[in-house]
């Protein structure tokens, strides 16, 4: 589904990483680890077309990302749900409208009515449906971000430190939701510093743990 072959990325004349090879196959589950500044967020952005590699080849659903125009990238992005680290919302819109925003932007707002209530229930946010984003707790914002990422029913879910600002109980709840998505056949990629989160996944899902360090991507351990 997403393939990186000998990929490099340079910024400001400095090479962040190189010779990166990665395949996100259908239904697979990956954790991406590594020290701060190693380039984890940049690598994720390459996987969903927000950045272009400076070397090697990125293929998104079989298409060379370097050959895709803006419209083609936008269409491809509909197949990839992204949970960003900063969880930005439009503060003047109620939560339901924020979650439905990807459908609205793509002209599919008519689909929201049927799916939105079920989705809000799935992430445990029905009671917060009419609240504004500033009224939400950190955990509620993270769950809302996950709901927004999956409302288009993407094939791939990419999450950048989704549990970075929540307590352990909420981390477990978010992990459970991501595991459920994987069991539905979705490909999942999570960037995290939290080794306890990875260990907690062992009994729930088979996952590949990757480590980005010293400009190289390597497997961090055996299959969990």
C-alpha positions in Angstrom: 0.0 0.0 0.0 2.8 2.4 1.0 6.4 1.6 -0.1 9.6 3.5 0.6 12.6 2.4 -1.4 16.1 3.8 -0.5 14.4 7.0 0.6 16.4 10.0 1.8 15.3 13.3 3.1 17.5 16.4 3.5 16.6 19.7 5.1 18.7 22.9 5.1 21.6 21.1 3.5 21.7 18.4 6.2 20.6 14.8 5.6 18.0 13.8 8.1 18.0 10.1 7.0 18.9 8.0 4.0 18.5 4.5 2.6 15.2 4.0 4.3 13.2 1.0 3.1 9.7 0.4 4.4 6.6 -1.4 3.3 3.2 -0.8 5.0 1.3 -3.8 3.7 -2.5 -4.1 3.9 -3.6 -5.0 7.5 -0.2 -4.6 9.0 0.6 -2.8 12.3 3.8 -0.8 12.9 5.4 1.2 15.7 8.0 3.8 14.8 10.4 4.7 17.6 13.6 6.7 17.9 15.1 9.7 19.7 13.7 13.2 19.4 15.0 14.9 16.2 15.6 11.6 14.4 13.0 12.4 11.8 10.0 10.3 12.8 7.4 13.0 12.0 9.2 13.7 8.7 9.1 10.0 7.8 5.4 9.9 8.5 4.8 12.9 6.3 6.6 11.1 3.5 4.2 8.2 4.0 1.1 10.3 3.5 2.4 12.7 0.8 2.8 15.8 2.8 6.5 15.9 1.9 8.5 14.8 -1.1 11.6 12.6 -0.6 14.9 14.1 -1.7 16.2 10.7 -2.7 14.8 7.3 -3.5 11.2 6.5 -4.3 7.9 6.7 -2.3 5.0 4.8 -3.8 1.5 5.5 -2.5 -0.9 2.7 -3.5 1.3 1.8 -6.4 1.8 5.4 -7.7 5.2 7.2 -7.6 4.6 10.1 -5.2 7.1 12.3 -7.1 5.0 12.0 -10.3 1.7 12.9 -8.6 0.2 16.3 -9.1 -1.5 18.2 -6.3 -5.0 16.8 -7.1 -3.7 13.2 -7.2 -2.0 13.7 -3.8 -5.3 15.1 -2.4 -7.3 12.1 -3.7 -4.7 9.7 -2.3 -4.8 11.4 1.1 -8.5 10.4 1.4 -7.2 6.9 1.8 -4.9 7.8 4.6 -6.2 9.0 8.0 -3.7 11.0 10.0 -3.7 11.8 13.7 -1.4 14.7 14.2 0.6 15.3 17.3 -0.9 18.8 17.9 -4.6 17.8 17.4 -5.7 21.2 15.9 -9.4 21.9 15.6 -11.5 24.9 14.6 -12.4 26.3 18.0 -15.6 28.0 16.8 -17.2 24.8 15.6 -18.8 22.1 17.8 -17.0 18.8 18.0 -19.3 17.0 15.6 -18.6 19.6 12.8 -14.9 19.3 13.5 -15.0 15.5 13.1 -17.1 15.7 10.0 -14.8 18.3 8.4 -13.0 15.9 6.0 -16.3 14.9 4.6 -17.4 18.5 4.2 -14.2 19.5 2.5 -14.5 16.6 0.0 -18.1 17.3 -0.8 -19.4 14.2 1.0 -21.1 15.9 3.9 -24.3 14.0 3.2 -22.6 10.8 4.5 -22.0 12.4 7.9 -25.5 12.0 9.3 -25.5 8.2 9.1 -22.0 7.5 10.4 -21.3 10.3 12.8 -23.4 9.2 15.7 -21.9 5.6 15.5 -18.4 7.1 15.3 -18.9 9.4 18.2 -20.1 6.4 20.3 -17.1 4.3 19.2 -14.7 6.9 20.6 -16.9 7.6 23.6 -17.7 11.2 22.8 -21.5 11.3 22.3 -21.9 13.5 25.4 -19.4 15.9 24.1 -20.9 16.2 20.6 -22.0 19.8 20.9 -19.0 21.0 22.9 -16.4 23.4 21.4 -12.8 22.1 21.2 -11.5 24.3 24.1 -13.9 22.6 26.4 -12.4 19.2 25.8 -9.8 17.4 27.9 -6.6 16.2 26.4 -7.9 12.6 26.1 -11.1 13.8 24.5 -9.2 15.8 22.0 -7.1 12.8 21.1 -10.1 10.6 20.6 -11.8 13.3 18.5 -8.6 13.5 16.4 -8.8 9.7 15.8 -12.5 9.9 14.9 -11.7 12.7 12.4 -8.9 10.6 10.9 -11.1 7.6 10.3 -14.4 9.3 9.2 -13.5 8.9 5.5 -13.0 5.1 6.1 -9.3 5.2 5.1 -7.2 2.2 4.3 -4.2 3.4 6.4 -4.1 5.1 9.8 -1.0 7.1 10.6 -0.7 8.5 14.2 2.1 10.8 15.4 2.5 10.4 19.2 -1.2 9.9 19.8 -0.7 9.2 23.5 1.9 11.8 24.2 -0.3 14.1 26.2 -2.6 11.7 28.0 -2.4 9.5 31.0 -1.8 5.7 30.9 -5.5 4.8 31.1 -6.3 7.0 28.1 -3.3 5.7 26.3 -4.7 2.2 26.7 -8.1 3.3 25.4 -6.6 4.9 22.3 -4.5 1.8 21.7 -7.6 -0.4 21.9 -9.3 1.8 19.3 -6.3 1.5 17.0 -6.1 -2.2 17.4 -9.8 -2.5 16.6 -9.2 -0.6 13.4 -6.4 -3.0 12.5 -8.7 -6.0 13.1 -11.0 -4.4 10.6 -8.3 -4.7 8.0 -6.8 -1.2 8.3 -3.0 -0.6 8.1 -1.8 1.2 11.2 1.5 3.1 11.8 2.1 4.8 15.2 5.1 6.9 16.1 5.8 6.9 19.8 8.4 7.3 22.5 6.3 5.1 24.9 7.9 1.7 25.2 5.2 0.7 27.7 2.5 1.3 25.0 4.4 -1.0 22.6 4.7 -3.7 25.3 1.0 -3.4 26.1 0.2 -4.1 22.5 1.8 -7.5 22.6 -1.3 -9.4 23.7 -3.5 -7.6 21.3 -1.8 -7.5 17.9 1.2 -8.7 15.9 3.3 -5.6 15.2 6.6 -4.6 13.7 8.7 -2.2 15.8 11.0 0.1 13.8 13.6 2.4 15.1 14.9 5.6 13.4 18.3 6.5 14.7 21.5 7.9 13.2 19.9 8.5 9.9 18.9 4.8 9.5 15.7 2.9 9.9 16.0 -0.6 11.4 13.9 -3.2 13.0 14.0 -2.7 16.7 13.1 -6.2 17.8 11.3 -9.4 16.9 7.7 -9.6 16.0 5.6 -8.8 19.1 
